[in-house]
Amino acid sequence: MMTHLDFLLSPSSVAVIGASSDPKKTAGRPIAYLQKHGFGGKIFPVNPKMTEINGLECFKSIADLPEVPDVAIVLLGAERAHWAVKELSELGTKAAIVLASGYSETGAEGESRQAQLIEAAGKMRILGPNTIGLVNLSERIVLSASGALEMEDLKAGSIGVVSQSGGILGSLLSRATAKGIGLSKLISTSNEVDLELSDFVDYLVDDPQTQIIMLYIEAIRHPEKFRSSALRAALKGKPIVAFKIGKSEAGAKAAVSHTGALAGSDKMYDAFFEHTGVIRAQTFSDLLDISMTLAGQKKLLGKRVAILTSTGGAGTLVSDAIGVSGFETPAPDELTASALRALQTGDEAVLDRNPIDVTLAGLQPDLLRAAIKILLQSESYDALVIVVGSSSIAQPELMAGAIHDCLPLSDKPILAFISPHAPEAGKLLTSYGIPSFPAAESIAACLLAMHQLHTWRAPAFNAPTHVPALSFNGATSLNEHEAKRLFQHHGIACTKEWVVKTPEEAQSAAMEVAGPVVLKILSSEILHKSDVGGVAVGLNVQTVGSRLVQMREDVQMKSGHKPQAFLVQEMVKGGVELILGMHKDPLGTAILLGLGGVTAELLKDTTMKLLPQKGGLTDQDALEMVQSLKSWPLLNGYRGKPLMDVQALVQAIVAFSGMAHSLKDQLQEAEINPLFVMEQGQGVCAADGVVVLKA
């Protein structure tokens, strides 16, 4: 049974409301493009001033149509489009594509028009408004006014595209055509008054002509719906490659915790994409390059790459680019090197190191084939990058044909770096199923994406355990002592400490500690205590009382707040200071880990993982977070330093995430900073904390 989206993407009849006979006008393009690109169904132009358009009978109104069209393209302005939409819906049309602008993107008046439009649609589905339409290359159906459709050679392929920008749809279509990359479906969702990104991801997951889903994202408006669609794609083996604009936005909001400042919206998208298996393209050009590479269906099982070149400089470019991304270029093992040496003799050949320089490979296809075969069979390598040199300008078929002949020999990926400017050679290689790139950095991005695809695992969760609720008498912002009570309640070790109000009580508390103590103000109103002089370290029984008196005066002078209570706590020595926090966002709840202390926001060495829907993070999740930090070596015996208690840290992260899951909407913000990670066997210790509860 056909769905509304089936009718939209694959209609047998199309009405064009407000059609023009002038192909130079936007209203004249849809019919011209339908005819040009071979649409085999019925086309019904509607325009009260015309009797014929492009050889087709033109109808004066929607009511005059001879039958109910599957889809209508509405080319009327925003002030009139809703009338046509209402009439089409009442007629029984399954979907309408509304191209007009002047809706929510323009402000309050446009928002009102958009609400009017969706009300008029009734049960009919709407693509747009402010869309450029859609293109179904699999079936030669173009329901769009994009100028990119002026091109002749539009190649059908296995990459589906959904873009929230109409202009970008045309850009991707033209770039793909120039590179010889085939696309299946292209959809511009734009304002998404009805049909949105996730609807089309879901559609493409089930589309037999689509193997890769490529997304251009401005914002994910329905995160849970997208999460479900993206996970379905990942589990079905259809990779999603996304380019999300907005990386430069600050993203950091005003928040009481460091976590709120560190977890900008773009970092949340990173965590969200990682959770759902979406591969994020870091540049716009990577979007098409990665999608093209993954369409080859080759699997990258490791990070060892052979570089085969006939020009040393280009080989070094590739080696540097992929090395920065964490890939290895080991020299050939003796068996591989011996086989390579047998191919070519003479001092000009460099066959026992990597890049592997086969001087005459560009002009001797048999030599190239033999070298490729040896490297694909080698146990030393997981992938092969071939540098296509200057010979590709005059004789592109020589190398392209030789590489193509070797593709069936192995499941290992083969990528090509085109050193000269030779776009025709690149297009030829692409047509042969060989991903080719004019930039070494693109090679690195694609290898990284292939490795990410191989190593991604479906989200798991740590089953929640029942922990009795603590009561804080309706408080919303907890003071440090209350926050640490909550952390301890959920299994996280904290410092020994005493709440005091007088110098005498402070001295008495200090006597309980066999060593120096820390004095802090205790306030739910001032959470960044160091900024107002509310922290003093290295105190003892003799100094803590007088320092309390002085601190009370200093804090009052700097903040206008006179502290009534203080904390005396044991002073933690040694260890590595980390920050462990929770951040809420429309995309979900994430756990943040990073290098902590007062420099946390300055250094910004952080990682984030999205909290699973059914529980907390697993031990494996937590360990991956720890090991992904730049500061991981500090925990792992850097330069002869002792190993730190990573297992205790992992358990603390898991416990913290379990707390975040169990409190759900009640918990607005939570942070431990610093969380001291001590030497192996000595555990971790939360030395400060922030908790904000829902009012």
VENRA-V674752 format. One record per pair of residues at least 4 apart in sequence whose C-alpha atoms are under 6 Angstrom apart, sorted by the first residue. I is the first residue (numbers start at 1). J is the second residue. D is the distance in Angstrom with one decimal. If there is no record, write none. Layout:
I J D
I J D
This chain:
2 6 5.6
4 94 5.7
6 10 5.6
7 11 4.8
7 70 5.9
8 71 5.9
8 95 5.8
11 70 5.5
12 41 4.7
13 41 5.3
13 42 4.5
13 43 5.9
13 69 5.1
13 70 5.4
14 43 5.0
14 69 5.5
14 71 5.0
14 72 5.5
15 43 5.9
15 44 4.5
15 45 5.8
15 69 5.9
15 72 4.5
16 45 4.8
16 46 5.9
16 72 5.7
16 73 4.8
17 46 4.8
17 74 4.9
17 75 5.8
18 46 5.7
18 47 5.2
18 75 5.2
18 76 5.8
19 27 5.2
19 28 5.9
19 45 5.7
19 46 6.0
19 47 6.0
20 27 5.1
20 28 4.4
21 28 5.5
21 53 5.2
22 28 5.0
23 28 4.2
23 29 5.0
29 33 5.9
29 145 5.3
30 144 5.6
30 145 5.3
32 36 6.0
33 37 5.9
34 39 5.3
34 142 5.5
35 39 5.9
38 140 5.9
39 140 5.8
39 141 5.4
45 58 4.9
46 58 5.5
46 59 4.7
46 60 5.7
46 61 5.9
47 60 5.1
48 60 3.8
51 58 4.7
52 56 5.4
52 57 4.7
52 58 4.7
69 93 5.7
70 93 5.4
70 94 5.5
71 95 5.0
71 96 5.6
72 96 4.7
73 96 5.8
73 97 4.8
74 97 5.9
74 98 4.9
75 99 5.9
76 81 5.2
77 81 5.8
77 100 5.4
78 100 5.6
78 102 5.9
82 117 4.9
82 120 6.0
85 121 5.7
86 120 4.5
86 121 5.5
88 93 5.5
89 93 5.5
89 121 5.8
89 124 5.4
94 124 5.2
95 124 5.3
95 125 4.6
95 126 5.7
96 126 5.1
97 126 6.0
97 127 4.8
98 128 5.4
98 129 4.7
99 129 5.5
99 130 4.9
99 131 4.9
99 132 5.9
100 129 6.0
100 130 5.0
101 130 4.4
102 106 5.8
102 110 5.6
103 110 3.7
103 111 5.6
103 113 5.9
103 114 5.5
104 110 4.6
104 111 4.3
106 110 5.4
126 194 5.6
127 195 5.7
128 189 5.5
128 190 5.6
128 191 5.4
128 192 5.4
129 191 5.7
130 190 5.9
131 166 5.5
131 188 5.7
131 190 5.2
132 144 5.6
132 145 5.8
132 166 4.9
133 143 5.7
133 144 4.3
133 188 5.6
134 143 5.2
134 144 5.5
134 186 5.5
134 187 4.4
135 142 4.4
135 143 5.8
135 185 5.7
135 186 5.0
136 140 5.8
136 141 4.9
136 142 6.0
136 185 4.5
137 156 5.2
137 184 5.2
137 185 5.9
138 156 5.5
138 184 5.1
146 170 6.0
148 170 5.2
148 174 5.9
155 182 4.7
156 182 4.6
156 183 5.0
156 184 5.5
157 182 3.7
157 183 4.2
157 184 5.1
158 183 5.6
158 184 5.3
158 209 5.7
158 210 4.5
158 211 5.2
159 183 4.6
159 184 5.4
159 210 5.5
159 212 4.7
159 213 5.9
160 183 5.9
160 184 5.1
160 185 4.7
160 210 5.7
160 213 4.9
160 214 5.9
161 185 6.0
161 186 4.5
161 213 6.0
161 214 4.7
161 215 5.8
162 186 5.8
162 187 4.8
162 215 5.0
163 188 4.9
163 215 5.7
163 216 4.5
164 188 5.6
164 189 5.0
164 190 4.4
164 217 5.8
165 190 5.4
166 188 5.3
172 176 5.9
176 181 4.8
177 181 5.9
179 427 5.0
180 427 5.2
189 196 5.9
192 196 4.9
198 226 5.0
202 229 5.5
205 233 5.5
211 238 5.5
212 238 5.6
212 239 5.3
213 240 4.7
214 240 5.8
214 241 4.9
214 242 5.8
215 242 4.5
216 242 5.9
216 243 5.1
217 244 4.7
218 244 6.0
218 245 5.6
223 227 5.9
223 587 5.3
226 230 5.9
230 276 5.8
231 276 5.3
233 238 5.1
234 238 5.7
234 239 5.9
234 277 6.0
240 278 5.1
241 278 5.9
241 279 4.7
241 280 5.9
242 280 5.0
242 281 5.8
243 280 5.9
243 281 5.1
247 266 5.8
251 264 4.0
251 265 4.9
252 261 4.6
252 264 4.6
253 261 6.0
255 260 5.2
259 263 5.8
259 581 5.7
263 267 5.9
268 272 6.0
269 273 5.9
271 608 5.8
271 609 5.2
271 610 5.7
273 277 5.9
273 278 4.7
281 286 5.5
281 287 5.2
286 290 5.7
290 446 5.0
293 435 5.5
298 411 5.7
298 413 5.3
300 450 5.8
300 451 5.6
302 382 5.5
303 327 5.0
303 328 5.9
304 328 4.8
304 329 5.8
304 381 5.0
304 382 5.3
305 329 5.2
305 381 5.4
305 382 5.9
305 383 4.9
305 384 5.7
306 384 4.8
307 355 4.7
307 356 5.9
307 384 6.0
307 385 4.8
307 386 5.9
308 355 5.9
308 356 4.9
308 386 4.8
309 315 5.8
309 357 4.9
309 387 4.8
310 357 5.1
310 358 5.1
310 359 4.5
315 355 5.7
318 440 5.0
319 323 5.9
321 441 5.4
321 444 6.0
322 327 5.4
322 444 4.6
323 327 5.0
331 353 4.5
331 354 4.9
332 336 5.6
332 337 5.4
332 352 6.0
334 338 5.9
337 352 5.2
349 358 5.6
349 359 5.9
350 357 4.9
351 356 5.2
361 367 5.8
361 368 4.9
362 391 6.0
365 402 5.5
369 402 5.6
383 412 5.4
383 413 5.1
384 414 4.9
385 414 5.8
385 415 4.8
385 416 5.5
386 416 4.8
387 416 5.8
387 417 4.8
388 417 5.9
388 418 4.8
389 419 5.4
390 420 5.7
391 395 5.8
392 396 4.0
393 422 5.7
396 425 5.1
397 401 5.5
400 429 5.5
415 435 5.2
415 436 6.0
416 436 4.5
417 436 5.8
417 437 5.1
417 438 6.0
418 437 5.9
418 438 5.0
426 436 5.7
429 434 5.1
430 434 5.1
430 435 5.5
452 456 5.9
461 612 5.9
461 615 5.2
461 616 5.5
461 617 5.4
461 618 5.5
462 615 5.4
462 616 4.9
462 617 5.5
462 618 5.0
463 615 5.3
464 615 5.2
476 692 5.6
476 693 4.5
476 694 6.0
476 695 5.6
477 524 5.6
477 692 4.5
478 482 5.7
478 483 5.7
478 524 5.3
478 691 5.5
479 523 5.2
479 524 4.1
480 689 5.4
483 689 5.8
483 690 5.9
483 691 5.6
487 492 5.3
488 492 4.8
488 493 5.8
492 652 5.7
493 685 5.2
494 685 4.8
494 686 4.4
495 687 5.6
496 569 5.7
496 570 5.8
497 568 5.5
497 569 4.0
498 567 5.7
498 568 5.3
499 566 5.8
499 567 4.8
500 505 5.5
500 506 5.8
500 565 5.8
500 566 5.2
501 565 4.6
501 566 6.0
503 545 4.0
506 545 5.9
507 541 5.1
507 545 5.9
510 541 5.4
516 538 5.1
516 539 5.4
516 540 5.3
516 571 5.8
517 538 5.7
517 539 5.1
517 569 5.6
517 570 4.7
517 571 4.7
518 536 5.8
518 537 4.5
518 568 5.7
518 569 5.3
518 571 5.6
519 535 5.8
519 536 5.2
519 567 5.7
519 568 4.8
520 534 5.5
520 535 4.6
520 566 5.5
520 567 5.1
521 534 5.3
521 566 4.4
522 565 5.3
522 566 4.7
529 534 4.7
530 534 5.3
530 535 5.5
532 555 5.5
532 558 5.7
533 555 5.9
539 543 5.8
539 544 5.6
540 544 5.7
547 551 5.9
551 555 6.0
552 563 6.0
555 559 5.8
556 560 4.6
556 561 4.8
556 562 4.7
575 676 5.6
575 677 5.1
575 678 4.3
576 676 5.5
576 677 5.1
577 596 5.1
577 597 6.0
577 674 5.3
577 675 5.6
577 676 4.7
578 594 5.6
578 595 4.4
578 596 3.8
578 674 5.4
578 675 5.1
579 593 5.6
579 594 5.2
579 595 5.9
579 596 4.3
579 672 5.8
579 673 4.6
579 674 5.4
579 675 5.9
580 592 5.7
580 593 4.7
580 671 5.7
580 672 5.2
581 591 5.8
581 592 5.0
581 670 5.6
581 671 4.0
582 590 5.8
582 591 4.7
582 592 5.9
582 670 5.4
583 589 5.7
583 590 5.2
584 589 4.5
589 610 5.9
589 611 5.6
590 609 5.4
590 610 4.2
590 611 5.3
591 608 5.5
591 609 5.4
592 607 5.8
592 608 4.5
593 606 5.5
593 607 5.5
594 605 5.3
594 606 4.0
595 600 6.0
595 605 5.6
596 600 4.7
596 674 5.5
597 674 5.2
600 604 5.9
615 661 5.9
616 657 4.9
616 658 4.5
616 661 5.9
617 621 5.9
617 654 5.5
617 657 5.9
622 650 5.3
623 650 5.9
627 632 5.4
633 638 5.0
634 638 5.2
635 643 6.0
635 644 5.0
636 643 5.1
637 641 4.6
637 642 5.1
637 643 4.6
643 679 6.0
643 680 5.7
644 678 5.6
644 679 4.1
644 680 4.6
645 678 5.8
645 679 5.3
645 680 3.9
645 681 5.9
645 683 5.7
648 683 5.2
660 664 6.0
663 667 5.6
666 693 5.6
666 694 5.0
667 693 4.7
668 692 5.4
668 693 5.3
668 694 5.9
669 691 5.6
669 692 4.9
670 690 5.4
670 691 4.4
671 689 5.5
671 690 5.1
672 688 5.8
672 689 4.4
673 688 5.4
673 689 6.0
674 687 5.7
674 688 6.0
675 685 5.7
675 686 4.5
676 684 5.5
676 685 5.1
677 684 4.5
678 682 5.5
678 683 5.7
678 684 5.7
